[in-house]
Amino acid sequence: MKSLLFVSLILLSTTSCISQRNIKNITERDGKIGIGTTSPDELLTVKGKIHTQEVLVDLNGAVAPDYVFENYFHGSSKLKPDYTFPSLASVSKFVEQHHHLPNVPSASTLEKEGLSLKQMNLILLQKIEELTLYTIEQQKQLDLLNEKVKQLDIKE
C-alpha cells in the first residue's frame, strides 16, 4: 500500500512538472497559437512538419463533385448549376495555352497563396471524375470500333 502511494505521488509530481514546463517553440498571441513561430496568423499556425494519423476536413458548405456525374448523365446539375462538362478539345486547348488544367491553380498561384487541402481535394476529385467519364466515352468508342472491325472480318 505504501509503495502504491509512493508511485502515485511520483506520478502526480512528474505530471505537474511536465504540465508547468515552459515550451519554447509555442507562442500565444491574440488568442492564436503558434508552434515554431512567434507570429501566428490563424487559430493554430504551425511552421514545420505535422505528424498525424488522420486529418478530417469538414465541407462547411462546399459542394462535393458529384455534380460532374449529375451534369454528364442528366444534362445539368442541381448541386452546381453553373458547371459544364468540358470537352477534351477545350481541355487540350486550355492546357496548351496555360500549362495547367482548367480550374486548377497554377504553380505560381500555389506558390504565392499556398494550398487549401479542402479546396484542392475537391478540385482533384472533380478532375478524377471528369477523367473517369472521358475514359468511359473512349471505351465506348473502342468497343464500337472493335465491333465494326469484327463485322469487316466476317464479310471478308
N, C-alpha and C positions, 0 to 999 in steps of 0.2 A: 504494500500500500504506500509506504514511504517512497519507494522508487518510482511509482506511478505519479505521485505528487511532484516529485523532483523533475521528472521528464516533462510534465505539464508546465511547470514553472519555466523550464529552459525553453520550451516551445513558445510560450507566451512572450518571454523577453526577447527571443530571436525575432518573432513576428513583429513585435513593437519596434525593434531596432531597424528592421528592414523597411517597415512602412514609414518610418520617420527619416529614412535616408534621403539625402539631397541628391537627386539625379541631375547631373549637369547638362544633359542634352535635351531636357524637356523644359519648355517655356510656356507660360500662360500670359496672354496679353489681350485685353478687352473681351474676355470670355472665350477666346480662341486658344487652342492648344497647339503648340509646335513641338515636333520631335525632330531634332537635328537642325533646327532653325530658330533664330531669335525673333523672327518676324512672321508669325503665322498669318495667312491671309484668308483662311477658311476655318470652319469649326474645328477641323483637325487637318493640320498641314504636316506632312512627313517629307523630309528631304533625305532620301536614301531608299534602300530596298525594304519591302514589306514581305514577310514570310507568313503565309496563312494557308489554311487548308481549303477555304472556300470564301467566295465573295458573293453576296446576294444583293442584286441591284433591283430596286423597285421601279416599275414603269412610270408611276405617278402621272398618268395622262398620256404618256407616249403610246403610239399605236404599233403593235407587233405587225410584221409584214405579211400577214395573211391576206392583206388587200391585193397582193400580187396575184395570187391564185384566184381570188374573188373576181378581180378585174379580167383576168385571162378567160375564165370559164363563163362569166356572166356578162362581160362587156362593160361593166362598171363596178365600182366598189362603194359600199355603204360605209366601210371603215375609213376609207380615204378617197373621197370622190374626185380629187384633183390628180390622182395617179393614173398614168397611162403606161401600158406595157411598151417598152421601146423596141423597135425593130433592130435586128442585128446590124443592118446597114447604118442606122443612126448611131448606134453604139460605136461601130467601126469608125465612122466619120469623126465623132467626138474624141475618141481615143487618139486618132491620128493628129487631130488639131491640138488637144490639151495634154496628152500624155498621162492621163489618168481616167478612171471610169466616171461616168456621169453621176452626180450626187455624192461622190466620194471626195472628201477633202484632198487637195494636192499635198505633196510632201512639204512645200514651202508653207502652206496654211497650217499643217500639223506642227511644223517646227515653231511657228510663231504662236499658235494658240493652244498647243497641246492636244490631247486626245481624251474625249469623254467616252468611257467604257460603254455606258448605256447607249449613247448615240452611235458609236462605231459598231457595236454588236448588232444593233437594229439595221444599220446600213448594210453590213456584211450579210446578214440573214436575207435581206431584200435581194442582194446580188446573187446569193446562192439559189434562192427561189427562182429568180429570172433565168439563171444558168440551167436549172433543172428543166424549166419549160422549153428553153432553146434545145436542150438535149432530147426532150420528148418529141419536139417537132422534127428534129433531124432524124430521129429513129423512125418516125412515121414515113418520112421521105425515103429513107434507106429501105424500109420494108416494101414500099410501093415500087421502088426501082428494082429490087430483088425479084418481086413478083413478075414485073414486066420482062426481066431477063429470063426467068423460067419459062414464061409464055413464048418468048422468041426461040428458046432452045427446043421446045416441044414442036414448034412449027417447022423447024429445020430438019 
